[in-house]
């Protein structure tokens, strides 16, 4: 939905299981229209679309795309952002670190992203939003990218996509922006690392000169066009899990003048006192499907664990049955954004509140997307059968906060 400041607020449809276009279309009918009726019945409603590679390929068929455009028109909906992070199955199989594959070393990641860009340019309305955004993996899982060749392939592949997005804008008039989404245990873990990566490798002299020669434009124009087509997807859960300081992060973003094409409004588990009770309760969230990275803070030191079981094993080894109340854990498990506490846990909702309040002053982005994709794997006592009602509650909470 549109906010008074012109921003678009939606939720990401990766919440709903479905890898084929047929399944995604059914989800749009069942869930998106229900949410729209509850919160934006008489006004246009923007969709945060998640497309697997196979669904995206299906949607490129002219007849299928034409039918979807008709559906959007009939239902007063539009697409302004796409989640281009998970390439394949995201719900039914153990995903874990495979969610980052293919990563930015691979030609498959390139072709998938270009396909999404073409689709979004075709779907993006001229009169509602000024650009479209595609969120993508933070280069890849850190353990997967180790050689100089890996690193060089990543830079070359990202620049190839940026060049394509620039040409796409020249050809269609639609600006599509790629948004790297930092996440714990990945090649880009934090906002700080992502800013440094972009400045050092994508906005470097060599990269700018490559684009300048390719487009046959001057240096300043090439740098401007690169910066207009790539930025950071600011996932608030990920940043909070990494103990990033919200004030410092905003200062870095503003000083770098790097785009934030999309803010994903997401919440995470926060164990402010690590002890036998909280550790035991955390095991209920080990669903076996998603990777739930844990970042531990002890004083000024951060320790990272790839998954919940790794953190729990470390706890039992170190504590020898004693509580470790001076340790704090933050867990990459997306929980409802309207919850400040969850059973014995706190959440990182305070981080969300601060970033969204700062947005009202600095206009950080034009795209907001709520992304609580874990409704189906929450422990039973936190579940509710009516997912549409819960999504609506999240959107109302975010809307009220953004408008306060």
Buried (B, 14 or more C-beta within 10 A) or exposed (E): BBBEEEBBBBBBBBBBBBBEBEBBBEBBEEBBBBBBBBBBEEEBBBBBBBBBBBBBBBBEEEEBBEEBBEBBEEBEBBBBBBBBBBBBBBBEEEBBBBBBBBBBBBEBBBBBBBBBBBBBBBBBBEEEBEBBBBBBBBBBBBEBBEEEEBBEBBBBBBBBBBBBBBEBBEEEEBBBBBBBBBBBBBBBBBBBBBBBBBEEBBBBEEBBEBBBEBBEBEEEEBBEBBBBBBBBBBBBBBBBBBBBEBEEBBEBBEEBEBBBBBBBBBBBBBBEBBBBEBBEBBEBBBBEBBBBBBBBBEEEEBEBBBBBBBBBEBBEEEBEEEBBEEBBBBBBBBBBBBBEEBEEBBBBBEBBBBBBEBBEEEEBBBBBBBBBBBBBBBBEEBEEEEBBEBBBBBBEBBBEBBEE
